[in-house]
Amino acid sequence: MLRTAPLSGPGSWPRVSWTSSVVTLQFAGFVAWLALLVRPADVPDPFALGPAFSWTALCLAVAAIVWLPELLGGRWPSTAIGRILGLYLVVVALTSISTLDEGATLAAVLQLLGNVGVFYATVVLARRDPRVPEGILLLLVASIALLLLMAFAYHAELGLLTRPTVYPVPEGWSGYPELGALAVVQCALLIAGLLTVSSLLMLPAVATLVLMNLVELVFLYSRSSWLTVGLLVAAACSTARRSQLTRLLAAVGVVIAAGAILFLSNPAIRYLTATAVPGANVPAWGRDLSLPNIANSDMRTQIWRRTIRMIADHPVRGVGLGNFQEVFESRYNIDVNNDGRRGVHAHNLWLHQFAETGLLGGALYLVLWLRILVLSWRSARERPAFLSVGLFLSMVGILGSNLTTNMFFLTGGASGRIQSMSWMLFGLVAALPQRATQPPSLRID
């Protein structure tokens, strides 16, 4: 299956020439992993590792299948975020030497390594075959549509004026925050399609899909998702050409009109809108429905303030990756909140990172996100197409979904899968051709 050339010198790597069968295995392994990522079922646990490690093991396995041959062949993909990512990993390693809960830290560190492996595996495959990136995005659109339709059908059985906290259908995707984040990603990709589709025959079909997505998103009753759709529209305006703005503004007009009708006719939407402003009294138009377990804005701002105090108490080393909940609930948020919990996470991805990895680790993680966002925006501006615009809007959507919550706070389940999806999209962004000429790979022989 492979041929190994003699070593070129003492201590140097052997040059390995891989046959097409190995390349086929790499693609097949990645496709199988991608199918597990988006399927409407729980994550399989073939090695009986438990929910905290099962998805991580699958990520590590597919990453090894893809980049181990590259490493043996003397290649490692060079990316625009490689140095930042390397520094971040060093800080995580140093802050994880001694933690309060070594088991939780081990699970979080292994998850991070698995996702970094997914990132590099995506870069390798996307650069090898230019059809891979668009294929992944189209698969996400179709699979997320299936998940949302299943959730919508279940919700319709209960009654659309209620707000389910758990969605057993589709299995494995928990409640409205996770499904809302998926809906935002799909919305980002559909808006990209709406802006870049060239065929007038395809335009009505894409517009219909956008409207279906928005209907499903509205009835998830996820306020953070509604806010993020607004961010998506603003981000789309920053990349759209003049001819594309007409389509976008027409879609925005339809959404505003439909939103006004829903607001006037749906008491659940009125209640969620009324309780979105911190410290505000709920007006009369928002009191005609009582929804259980509503995490209001006051609760979030309290958690943010206490998290900032937690960061100030542990500025250098943080509390260790995976240790936020135990430290926060035992020292900073002892009382039960009005949603029945005592914190769980920082309700902001980047505050959570600052708390766990210290000021330096949090800053590097923030810079990593900003670098990816800038790379995707630049590509969308210079080469506007479904792939580039879709990736940029997807980055904005995931970022917006994590502003008022932390979608990545668990290592397994829906949270773990959404985090891996984000790292995979990072890989697609890093694989895009950038304005500055960069070598496709870094030789290490």
C-alpha positions as a Markdown table, in Angstrom:
| # | Residue | x | y | z |
|---|---|---|---|---|
| 1 | Met | 0.0 | 0.0 | 0.0 |
| 2 | Leu | 2.9 | 2.4 | 0.5 |
| 3 | Arg | 6.5 | 2.8 | -0.5 |
| 4 | Thr | 9.2 | 4.2 | 1.8 |
| 5 | Ala | 12.3 | 5.8 | 0.4 |
| 6 | Pro | 15.6 | 5.6 | 2.2 |
| 7 | Leu | 16.3 | 8.2 | 4.8 |
| 8 | Ser | 18.0 | 11.2 | 3.4 |
| 9 | Gly | 20.2 | 11.7 | 6.5 |
| 10 | Pro | 20.7 | 10.9 | 10.1 |
| 11 | Gly | 17.5 | 11.6 | 12.1 |
| 12 | Ser | 15.5 | 12.6 | 9.1 |
| 13 | Trp | 12.0 | 11.4 | 8.3 |
| 14 | Pro | 11.4 | 8.7 | 5.7 |
| 15 | Arg | 9.6 | 10.0 | 2.6 |
| 16 | Val | 6.4 | 8.0 | 2.2 |
| 17 | Ser | 4.4 | 7.8 | -1.0 |
| 18 | Trp | 0.8 | 6.9 | -0.2 |
| 19 | Thr | -1.4 | 5.1 | -2.8 |
| 20 | Ser | -4.9 | 6.0 | -3.7 |
| 21 | Ser | -6.3 | 3.4 | -1.3 |
| 22 | Val | -4.9 | 5.3 | 1.7 |
| 23 | Val | -6.4 | 8.6 | 0.4 |
| 24 | Thr | -9.7 | 6.8 | -0.1 |
| 25 | Leu | -9.5 | 5.6 | 3.5 |
| 26 | Gln | -8.9 | 9.1 | 4.7 |
| 27 | Phe | -11.9 | 10.5 | 2.9 |
| 28 | Ala | -14.1 | 7.6 | 4.0 |
| 29 | Gly | -13.2 | 8.0 | 7.6 |
| 30 | Phe | -13.9 | 11.7 | 7.5 |
| 31 | Val | -17.3 | 11.2 | 5.8 |
| 32 | Ala | -18.2 | 8.6 | 8.4 |
| 33 | Trp | -17.3 | 11.0 | 11.2 |
| 34 | Leu | -19.3 | 13.8 | 9.5 |
| 35 | Ala | -22.3 | 11.5 | 9.2 |
| 36 | Leu | -22.1 | 10.8 | 13.0 |
| 37 | Leu | -21.7 | 14.5 | 13.6 |
| 38 | Val | -25.1 | 15.5 | 12.1 |
| 39 | Arg | -27.2 | 12.4 | 12.5 |
| 40 | Pro | -30.4 | 12.6 | 14.6 |
| 41 | Ala | -29.3 | 10.2 | 17.3 |
| 42 | Asp | -27.1 | 10.0 | 20.3 |
| 43 | Val | -23.3 | 9.7 | 19.8 |
| 44 | Pro | -22.3 | 6.0 | 19.6 |
| 45 | Asp | -20.0 | 4.7 | 22.3 |
| 46 | Pro | -18.3 | 1.7 | 20.7 |
| 47 | Phe | -15.5 | 1.6 | 23.3 |
| 48 | Ala | -17.8 | 2.0 | 26.4 |
| 49 | Leu | -16.0 | 5.2 | 27.4 |
| 50 | Gly | -19.0 | 7.1 | 28.6 |
| 51 | Pro | -20.6 | 10.3 | 27.3 |
| 52 | Ala | -17.7 | 12.5 | 28.3 |
| 53 | Phe | -15.1 | 10.6 | 26.2 |
| 54 | Ser | -17.1 | 8.8 | 23.4 |
| 55 | Trp | -17.3 | 11.7 | 21.0 |
| 56 | Thr | -13.7 | 12.8 | 21.8 |
| 57 | Ala | -12.5 | 9.3 | 20.9 |
| 58 | Leu | -14.3 | 9.4 | 17.5 |
| 59 | Cys | -12.7 | 12.8 | 16.8 |
| 60 | Leu | -9.2 | 11.6 | 17.7 |
| 61 | Ala | -9.7 | 8.5 | 15.6 |
| 62 | Val | -10.7 | 10.3 | 12.4 |
| 63 | Ala | -8.0 | 12.9 | 12.9 |
| 64 | Ala | -5.4 | 10.2 | 13.2 |
| 65 | Ile | -6.7 | 8.5 | 10.0 |
| 66 | Val | -6.2 | 11.7 | 8.1 |
| 67 | Trp | -3.1 | 13.4 | 9.4 |
| 68 | Leu | -1.0 | 10.5 | 10.5 |
| 69 | Pro | -0.1 | 9.6 | 6.9 |
| 70 | Glu | 0.7 | 13.3 | 6.3 |
| 71 | Leu | 3.0 | 13.3 | 9.3 |
| 72 | Leu | 4.7 | 10.1 | 8.2 |
| 73 | Gly | 5.1 | 11.6 | 4.7 |
| 74 | Gly | 7.0 | 14.6 | 6.2 |
| 75 | Arg | 4.2 | 17.1 | 5.8 |
| 76 | Trp | 2.2 | 19.2 | 8.2 |
| 77 | Pro | -0.4 | 21.7 | 7.0 |
| 78 | Ser | 0.7 | 25.3 | 7.5 |
| 79 | Thr | -2.2 | 27.7 | 8.4 |
| 80 | Ala | -2.6 | 31.3 | 9.2 |
| 81 | Ile | -3.6 | 30.5 | 12.8 |
| 82 | Gly | -1.0 | 27.9 | 13.5 |
| 83 | Arg | 1.2 | 30.0 | 15.8 |
| 84 | Ile | -1.7 | 31.4 | 17.7 |
| 85 | Leu | -3.2 | 27.9 | 18.1 |
| 86 | Gly | 0.2 | 26.6 | 19.2 |
| 87 | Leu | 0.6 | 29.2 | 21.9 |
| 88 | Tyr | -2.9 | 28.6 | 23.1 |
| 89 | Leu | -2.2 | 24.9 | 23.5 |
| 90 | Val | 1.0 | 25.6 | 25.4 |
| 91 | Val | -0.9 | 27.8 | 27.9 |
| 92 | Val | -3.7 | 25.2 | 28.3 |
| 93 | Ala | -1.0 | 22.6 | 29.0 |
| 94 | Leu | 0.6 | 24.8 | 31.7 |
| 95 | Thr | -2.6 | 25.7 | 33.4 |
| 96 | Ser | -3.7 | 22.0 | 33.4 |
| 97 | Ile | -0.8 | 20.7 | 35.4 |
| 98 | Ser | -2.5 | 21.1 | 38.7 |
| 99 | Thr | -6.3 | 21.5 | 38.8 |
| 100 | Leu | -9.2 | 21.0 | 41.2 |
| 101 | Asp | -10.8 | 18.1 | 39.2 |
| 102 | Glu | -8.2 | 16.2 | 37.3 |
| 103 | Gly | -10.8 | 14.0 | 35.6 |
| 104 | Ala | -12.7 | 17.0 | 34.3 |
| 105 | Thr | -9.5 | 18.6 | 33.1 |
| 106 | Leu | -8.4 | 15.4 | 31.3 |
| 107 | Ala | -11.8 | 15.1 | 29.5 |
| 108 | Ala | -11.6 | 18.8 | 28.4 |
| 109 | Val | -7.9 | 18.6 | 27.3 |
| 110 | Leu | -8.6 | 15.4 | 25.3 |
| 111 | Gln | -11.6 | 17.1 | 23.7 |
| 112 | Leu | -9.5 | 20.0 | 22.7 |
| 113 | Leu | -6.9 | 17.8 | 21.2 |
| 114 | Gly | -9.5 | 15.9 | 19.3 |
| 115 | Asn | -11.0 | 19.1 | 17.9 |
| 116 | Val | -7.6 | 20.5 | 16.9 |
| 117 | Gly | -7.1 | 17.2 | 15.1 |
| 118 | Val | -10.4 | 17.6 | 13.3 |
| 119 | Phe | -9.3 | 21.1 | 12.4 |
| 120 | Tyr | -6.1 | 19.9 | 10.7 |
| 121 | Ala | -7.8 | 16.9 | 9.1 |
| 122 | Thr | -10.3 | 19.3 | 7.5 |
| 123 | Val | -7.5 | 21.5 | 6.3 |
| 124 | Val | -5.7 | 18.5 | 4.7 |
| 125 | Leu | -8.8 | 17.2 | 2.9 |
| 126 | Ala | -10.1 | 20.6 | 1.8 |
| 127 | Arg | -6.8 | 21.5 | 0.2 |
| 128 | Arg | -6.5 | 18.1 | -1.4 |
| 129 | Asp | -9.9 | 18.3 | -3.2 |
| 130 | Pro | -11.6 | 21.6 | -3.8 |
| 131 | Arg | -15.0 | 19.9 | -3.9 |
| 132 | Val | -14.8 | 19.0 | -0.2 |
| 133 | Pro | -15.6 | 22.4 | 1.4 |
| 134 | Glu | -18.8 | 23.0 | -0.6 |
| 135 | Gly | -19.9 | 19.4 | -0.1 |
| 136 | Ile | -19.6 | 19.8 | 3.7 |
| 137 | Leu | -21.6 | 23.0 | 3.7 |
| 138 | Leu | -24.4 | 21.5 | 1.5 |
| 139 | Leu | -24.5 | 18.4 | 3.8 |
| 140 | Leu | -24.8 | 20.7 | 6.8 |
| 141 | Val | -27.8 | 22.5 | 5.2 |
| 142 | Ala | -29.6 | 19.3 | 4.4 |
| 143 | Ser | -28.9 | 17.5 | 7.7 |
| 144 | Ile | -29.7 | 20.5 | 9.9 |
| 145 | Ala | -33.0 | 20.9 | 7.9 |
| 146 | Leu | -33.9 | 17.3 | 8.8 |
| 147 | Leu | -33.1 | 17.9 | 12.5 |
| 148 | Leu | -35.1 | 21.1 | 12.6 |
| 149 | Leu | -38.1 | 19.5 | 10.9 |
| 150 | Met | -38.1 | 16.6 | 13.4 |
| 151 | Ala | -38.0 | 19.1 | 16.3 |
| 152 | Phe | -40.7 | 21.2 | 14.7 |
| 153 | Ala | -43.0 | 18.2 | 14.3 |
| 154 | Tyr | -42.4 | 17.2 | 17.9 |
| 155 | His | -43.1 | 20.8 | 19.1 |
| 156 | Ala | -46.3 | 21.0 | 17.0 |
| 157 | Glu | -47.6 | 17.9 | 18.8 |
| 158 | Leu | -47.1 | 19.7 | 22.2 |
| 159 | Gly | -48.4 | 23.0 | 20.9 |
| 160 | Leu | -46.5 | 25.8 | 19.3 |
| 161 | Leu | -47.4 | 28.3 | 22.1 |
| 162 | Thr | -45.3 | 26.3 | 24.6 |
| 163 | Arg | -41.5 | 26.3 | 24.9 |
| 164 | Pro | -40.1 | 22.8 | 25.4 |
| 165 | Thr | -36.9 | 22.7 | 27.4 |
| 166 | Val | -36.0 | 19.3 | 26.0 |
| 167 | Tyr | -36.5 | 17.9 | 22.5 |
| 168 | Pro | -36.4 | 14.1 | 22.6 |
| 169 | Val | -37.0 | 14.2 | 18.9 |
| 170 | Pro | -34.5 | 14.4 | 17.3 |
| 171 | Glu | -32.7 | 12.2 | 19.7 |
| 172 | Gly | -29.3 | 13.4 | 20.8 |
| 173 | Trp | -29.8 | 17.1 | 20.3 |
| 174 | Ser | -31.3 | 18.1 | 23.7 |
| 175 | Gly | -33.0 | 21.4 | 24.0 |
| 176 | Tyr | -33.7 | 24.7 | 22.1 |
| 177 | Pro | -30.2 | 26.3 | 22.6 |
| 178 | Glu | -28.4 | 23.5 | 20.7 |
| 179 | Leu | -31.1 | 23.4 | 18.0 |
| 180 | Gly | -31.1 | 27.2 | 17.9 |
| 181 | Ala | -27.4 | 27.2 | 17.2 |
| 182 | Leu | -27.8 | 24.7 | 14.4 |
| 183 | Ala | -30.7 | 26.8 | 13.0 |
| 184 | Val | -28.4 | 29.9 | 13.0 |
| 185 | Val | -25.7 | 28.0 | 11.1 |
| 186 | Gln | -28.2 | 26.8 | 8.5 |
| 187 | Cys | -29.6 | 30.3 | 8.2 |
| 188 | Ala | -26.1 | 31.6 | 7.6 |
| 189 | Leu | -25.6 | 29.1 | 4.8 |
| 190 | Leu | -29.0 | 29.8 | 3.2 |
| 191 | Ile | -28.4 | 33.6 | 3.3 |
| 192 | Ala | -25.1 | 33.0 | 1.5 |
| 193 | Gly | -27.0 | 30.9 | -1.1 |
| 194 | Leu | -29.6 | 33.6 | -1.4 |
| 195 | Leu | -26.9 | 36.2 | -2.1 |
| 196 | Thr | -24.7 | 34.2 | -4.4 |
| 197 | Val | -27.0 | 32.0 | -6.5 |
| 198 | Ser | -26.8 | 33.0 | -10.1 |
| 199 | Ser | -29.7 | 31.1 | -11.6 |
| 200 | Leu | -33.0 | 32.9 | -11.5 |
| 201 | Leu | -34.7 | 29.5 | -11.4 |
| 202 | Met | -32.9 | 28.5 | -8.2 |
| 203 | Leu | -33.6 | 31.8 | -6.5 |
| 204 | Pro | -37.2 | 31.0 | -5.4 |
| 205 | Ala | -36.2 | 27.6 | -4.1 |
| 206 | Val | -33.4 | 29.2 | -2.0 |
| 207 | Ala | -35.8 | 31.9 | -0.7 |
| 208 | Thr | -38.3 | 29.3 | 0.3 |
| 209 | Leu | -35.7 | 27.4 | 2.2 |
| 210 | Val | -34.7 | 30.6 | 4.0 |
| 211 | Leu | -38.3 | 31.2 | 5.0 |
| 212 | Met | -38.8 | 27.6 | 6.2 |
| 213 | Asn | -35.6 | 28.0 | 8.3 |
| 214 | Leu | -36.8 | 31.2 | 9.9 |
| 215 | Val | -40.2 | 29.7 | 10.8 |
| 216 | Glu | -38.4 | 26.8 | 12.5 |
| 217 | Leu | -36.1 | 29.2 | 14.3 |
| 218 | Val | -38.9 | 31.4 | 15.6 |
| 219 | Phe | -40.7 | 28.5 | 17.2 |
| 220 | Leu | -37.6 | 27.3 | 19.0 |
| 221 | Tyr | -38.1 | 30.4 | 21.2 |
| 222 | Ser | -34.4 | 31.0 | 21.5 |
| 223 | Arg | -33.8 | 34.7 | 22.1 |
| 224 | Ser | -30.0 | 34.4 | 21.5 |
| 225 | Ser | -30.7 | 32.8 | 18.1 |
| 226 | Trp | -33.1 | 35.7 | 17.2 |
| 227 | Leu | -30.4 | 38.2 | 18.1 |
| 228 | Thr | -27.8 | 36.3 | 16.1 |
| 229 | Val | -30.0 | 36.4 | 12.9 |
| 230 | Gly | -29.8 | 40.2 | 13.2 |
| 231 | Leu | -26.0 | 39.9 | 13.4 |
| 232 | Leu | -26.1 | 37.7 | 10.3 |
| 233 | Val | -28.0 | 40.3 | 8.3 |
| 234 | Ala | -25.6 | 43.0 | 9.3 |
| 235 | Ala | -22.6 | 40.8 | 8.5 |
| 236 | Ala | -24.2 | 39.9 | 5.1 |
| 237 | Cys | -24.5 | 43.6 | 4.3 |
| 238 | Ser | -20.8 | 44.1 | 4.9 |
| 239 | Thr | -19.9 | 41.6 | 2.2 |
| 240 | Ala | -22.8 | 42.0 | -0.3 |
| 241 | Arg | -22.4 | 43.7 | -3.6 |
| 242 | Arg | -25.0 | 46.3 | -4.7 |
| 243 | Ser | -26.9 | 43.8 | -6.8 |
| 244 | Gln | -27.1 | 41.4 | -3.9 |
| 245 | Leu | -28.4 | 44.0 | -1.4 |
| 246 | Thr | -31.8 | 44.1 | -3.2 |
| 247 | Arg | -32.3 | 40.4 | -2.4 |
| 248 | Leu | -31.1 | 40.8 | 1.1 |
| 249 | Leu | -33.3 | 43.8 | 1.9 |
| 250 | Ala | -36.3 | 42.1 | 0.3 |
| 251 | Ala | -35.8 | 39.1 | 2.6 |
| 252 | Val | -35.4 | 41.4 | 5.6 |
| 253 | Gly | -38.6 | 43.2 | 4.8 |
| 254 | Val | -40.5 | 39.9 | 4.7 |
| 255 | Val | -38.9 | 38.9 | 8.1 |
| 256 | Ile | -39.8 | 42.2 | 9.7 |
| 257 | Ala | -43.4 | 42.0 | 8.6 |
| 258 | Ala | -43.8 | 38.4 | 9.6 |
| 259 | Gly | -42.1 | 39.2 | 13.0 |
| 260 | Ala | -44.6 | 41.9 | 13.7 |
| 261 | Ile | -47.5 | 39.6 | 13.0 |
| 262 | Leu | -46.0 | 36.9 | 15.2 |
| 263 | Phe | -45.3 | 39.4 | 18.0 |
| 264 | Leu | -48.9 | 40.6 | 18.0 |
| 265 | Ser | -50.4 | 37.1 | 17.9 |
| 266 | Asn | -48.1 | 35.0 | 19.9 |
| 267 | Pro | -48.0 | 35.5 | 23.7 |
| 268 | Ala | -44.8 | 33.4 | 24.1 |
| 269 | Ile | -42.9 | 35.7 | 21.8 |
| 270 | Arg | -44.2 | 38.8 | 23.7 |
| 271 | Tyr | -43.2 | 37.3 | 27.0 |
| 272 | Leu | -39.7 | 36.4 | 25.8 |
| 273 | Thr | -39.3 | 39.8 | 24.3 |
| 274 | Ala | -40.4 | 41.6 | 27.5 |
| 275 | Thr | -38.0 | 39.6 | 29.7 |
| 276 | Ala | -35.0 | 40.2 | 27.4 |
| 277 | Val | -34.0 | 43.6 | 28.9 |
| 278 | Pro | -32.0 | 43.5 | 32.1 |
| 279 | Gly | -33.8 | 45.0 | 35.1 |
| 280 | Ala | -36.9 | 46.0 | 33.2 |
| 281 | Asn | -40.4 | 45.4 | 34.6 |
| 282 | Val | -42.5 | 43.1 | 32.4 |
| 283 | Pro | -45.2 | 45.3 | 30.8 |
| 284 | Ala | -48.8 | 44.2 | 30.6 |
| 285 | Trp | -48.5 | 43.0 | 27.1 |
| 286 | Gly | -45.9 | 40.5 | 28.2 |
| 287 | Arg | -47.7 | 39.0 | 31.2 |
| 288 | Asp | -50.3 | 36.9 | 29.6 |
| 289 | Leu | -48.2 | 33.8 | 29.5 |
| 290 | Ser | -46.0 | 32.2 | 32.2 |
| 291 | Leu | -43.2 | 30.1 | 30.8 |
| 292 | Pro | -41.2 | 27.9 | 33.2 |
| 293 | Asn | -37.4 | 28.0 | 33.5 |
| 294 | Ile | -36.9 | 31.2 | 31.7 |
| 295 | Ala | -33.3 | 32.4 | 32.1 |
| 296 | Asn | -33.9 | 36.2 | 32.1 |
| 297 | Ser | -31.3 | 38.8 | 31.4 |
| 298 | Asp | -30.8 | 39.7 | 35.1 |
| 299 | Met | -29.6 | 36.2 | 35.8 |
| 300 | Arg | -27.1 | 36.3 | 32.9 |
| 301 | Thr | -25.7 | 39.7 | 34.0 |
| 302 | Gln | -25.3 | 38.4 | 37.5 |
| 303 | Ile | -23.4 | 35.3 | 36.2 |
| 304 | Trp | -21.2 | 37.6 | 34.0 |
| 305 | Arg | -20.3 | 39.8 | 37.0 |
| 306 | Arg | -19.5 | 36.8 | 39.2 |
| 307 | Thr | -17.4 | 35.3 | 36.4 |
| 308 | Ile | -15.4 | 38.5 | 36.1 |
| 309 | Arg | -14.8 | 38.3 | 39.8 |
| 310 | Met | -13.7 | 34.7 | 39.4 |
| 311 | Ile | -11.3 | 35.7 | 36.6 |
| 312 | Ala | -9.9 | 38.5 | 38.8 |
| 313 | Asp | -9.2 | 36.0 | 41.6 |
| 314 | His | -7.4 | 33.6 | 39.2 |
| 315 | Pro | -5.8 | 35.9 | 36.6 |
| 316 | Val | -2.7 | 33.8 | 35.8 |
| 317 | Arg | -3.6 | 30.1 | 35.8 |
| 318 | Gly | -7.3 | 30.3 | 35.8 |
| 319 | Val | -9.1 | 27.4 | 37.5 |
| 320 | Gly | -8.1 | 24.8 | 34.9 |
| 321 | Leu | -9.8 | 23.6 | 31.7 |
| 322 | Gly | -13.1 | 21.9 | 32.6 |
| 323 | Asn | -13.3 | 23.2 | 36.1 |
| 324 | Phe | -15.5 | 26.2 | 35.7 |
| 325 | Gln | -18.8 | 24.7 | 37.1 |
| 326 | Glu | -17.3 | 23.1 | 40.2 |
| 327 | Val | -15.4 | 26.3 | 41.2 |
| 328 | Phe | -18.2 | 28.7 | 40.2 |
| 329 | Glu | -21.0 | 26.9 | 41.9 |
| 330 | Ser | -19.1 | 26.2 | 45.1 |
| 331 | Arg | -17.6 | 29.7 | 45.6 |
| 332 | Tyr | -19.3 | 32.3 | 43.4 |
| 333 | Asn | -22.8 | 31.3 | 42.7 |
| 334 | Ile | -23.9 | 29.2 | 45.6 |
| 335 | Asp | -27.6 | 30.0 | 45.4 |
| 336 | Val | -29.9 | 28.4 | 42.9 |
| 337 | Asn | -30.9 | 30.7 | 40.0 |
| 338 | Asn | -34.5 | 31.2 | 38.8 |
| 339 | Asp | -33.9 | 28.6 | 36.1 |
| 340 | Gly | -33.2 | 25.9 | 38.7 |
| 341 | Arg | -29.5 | 25.8 | 38.2 |
| 342 | Arg | -26.5 | 27.4 | 39.9 |
| 343 | Gly | -24.4 | 28.5 | 36.9 |
| 344 | Val | -23.1 | 25.5 | 35.0 |
| 345 | His | -21.2 | 27.8 | 32.6 |
| 346 | Ala | -20.3 | 31.5 | 32.2 |
| 347 | His | -23.1 | 32.1 | 29.6 |
| 348 | Asn | -20.4 | 33.5 | 27.4 |
| 349 | Leu | -17.8 | 31.4 | 25.6 |
| 350 | Trp | -14.9 | 33.8 | 26.0 |
| 351 | Leu | -15.5 | 34.7 | 29.6 |
| 352 | His | -15.6 | 31.0 | 30.2 |
| 353 | Gln | -12.2 | 30.6 | 28.6 |
| 354 | Phe | -10.7 | 33.5 | 30.6 |
| 355 | Ala | -11.9 | 31.9 | 33.8 |
| 356 | Glu | -10.5 | 28.4 | 33.0 |
| 357 | Thr | -7.2 | 29.3 | 31.3 |
| 358 | Gly | -6.4 | 32.7 | 32.8 |
| 359 | Leu | -5.9 | 36.1 | 31.1 |
| 360 | Leu | -3.2 | 34.9 | 28.7 |
| 361 | Gly | -5.1 | 31.7 | 27.6 |
| 362 | Gly | -8.4 | 33.6 | 27.3 |
| 363 | Ala | -6.7 | 36.4 | 25.2 |
| 364 | Leu | -5.1 | 33.8 | 22.9 |
| 365 | Tyr | -8.5 | 32.0 | 22.5 |
| 366 | Leu | -10.2 | 35.4 | 21.7 |
| 367 | Val | -7.4 | 36.3 | 19.2 |
| 368 | Leu | -7.9 | 32.9 | 17.6 |
| 369 | Trp | -11.6 | 33.5 | 17.0 |
| 370 | Leu | -10.9 | 37.1 | 15.7 |
| 371 | Arg | -8.3 | 35.8 | 13.3 |
| 372 | Ile | -10.7 | 33.2 | 11.8 |
| 373 | Leu | -13.4 | 35.8 | 11.6 |
| 374 | Val | -11.1 | 38.3 | 9.7 |
| 375 | Leu | -9.8 | 35.6 | 7.4 |
| 376 | Ser | -13.3 | 34.5 | 6.5 |
| 377 | Trp | -14.5 | 38.1 | 6.0 |
| 378 | Arg | -11.6 | 39.0 | 3.8 |
| 379 | Ser | -12.2 | 35.9 | 1.6 |
| 380 | Ala | -15.9 | 36.7 | 1.4 |
| 381 | Arg | -15.1 | 40.3 | 0.3 |
| 382 | Glu | -12.4 | 39.4 | -2.2 |
| 383 | Arg | -14.0 | 36.3 | -3.7 |
| 384 | Pro | -17.8 | 36.4 | -2.9 |
| 385 | Ala | -19.2 | 32.9 | -3.5 |
| 386 | Phe | -21.4 | 30.5 | -1.6 |
| 387 | Leu | -18.3 | 28.9 | 0.0 |
| 388 | Ser | -16.6 | 32.1 | 1.2 |
| 389 | Val | -19.8 | 34.0 | 2.2 |
| 390 | Gly | -21.3 | 30.9 | 3.8 |
| 391 | Leu | -18.2 | 30.3 | 6.0 |
| 392 | Phe | -18.0 | 33.9 | 7.0 |
| 393 | Leu | -21.7 | 34.1 | 8.0 |
| 394 | Ser | -21.4 | 30.7 | 9.8 |
| 395 | Met | -18.5 | 32.1 | 11.9 |
| 396 | Val | -20.7 | 35.1 | 12.7 |
| 397 | Gly | -23.5 | 32.8 | 13.6 |
| 398 | Ile | -21.5 | 30.6 | 15.9 |
| 399 | Leu | -19.9 | 33.7 | 17.5 |
| 400 | Gly | -23.4 | 35.3 | 18.1 |
| 401 | Ser | -24.8 | 32.0 | 19.5 |
| 402 | Asn | -22.0 | 32.1 | 22.2 |
| 403 | Leu | -22.4 | 35.7 | 23.3 |
| 404 | Thr | -25.2 | 35.0 | 25.8 |
| 405 | Thr | -24.5 | 31.4 | 26.4 |
| 406 | Asn | -21.7 | 28.8 | 26.0 |
| 407 | Met | -22.6 | 26.2 | 23.5 |
| 408 | Phe | -19.3 | 24.3 | 24.1 |
| 409 | Phe | -19.6 | 23.7 | 27.9 |
| 410 | Leu | -19.9 | 19.9 | 27.7 |
| 411 | Thr | -17.4 | 17.5 | 26.2 |
| 412 | Gly | -20.1 | 15.1 | 24.9 |
| 413 | Gly | -23.6 | 15.1 | 23.6 |
| 414 | Ala | -24.9 | 18.0 | 21.4 |
| 415 | Ser | -22.5 | 20.5 | 23.0 |
| 416 | Gly | -19.5 | 18.4 | 22.0 |
| 417 | Arg | -20.8 | 17.9 | 18.5 |
| 418 | Ile | -21.4 | 21.6 | 18.0 |
| 419 | Gln | -17.9 | 22.5 | 19.1 |
| 420 | Ser | -16.4 | 19.9 | 16.7 |
| 421 | Met | -18.5 | 21.4 | 13.9 |
| 422 | Ser | -17.1 | 24.8 | 14.7 |
| 423 | Trp | -13.5 | 23.5 | 14.6 |
| 424 | Met | -14.3 | 21.8 | 11.3 |
| 425 | Leu | -15.6 | 25.1 | 9.9 |
| 426 | Phe | -12.4 | 26.7 | 11.3 |
| 427 | Gly | -10.5 | 24.2 | 9.1 |
| 428 | Leu | -12.4 | 25.2 | 6.0 |
| 429 | Val | -11.7 | 28.8 | 6.6 |
| 430 | Ala | -8.0 | 28.1 | 7.1 |
| 431 | Ala | -7.9 | 26.1 | 3.9 |
| 432 | Leu | -9.3 | 29.0 | 1.8 |
| 433 | Pro | -6.8 | 30.7 | -0.4 |
| 434 | Gln | -5.7 | 33.9 | 1.3 |
| 435 | Arg | -4.5 | 37.2 | -0.3 |
| 436 | Ala | -1.0 | 36.6 | 1.0 |
| 437 | Thr | 0.7 | 33.7 | -0.7 |
| 438 | Gln | 1.2 | 30.8 | 1.8 |
| 439 | Pro | 2.8 | 27.4 | 1.2 |
| 440 | Pro | 0.2 | 24.6 | 1.1 |
| 441 | Ser | 2.2 | 22.6 | 3.6 |
| 442 | Leu | 5.2 | 22.7 | 5.8 |
| 443 | Arg | 7.9 | 20.2 | 5.0 |
| 444 | Ile | 9.5 | 18.7 | 8.1 |
| 445 | Asp | 12.0 | 16.5 | 6.4 |
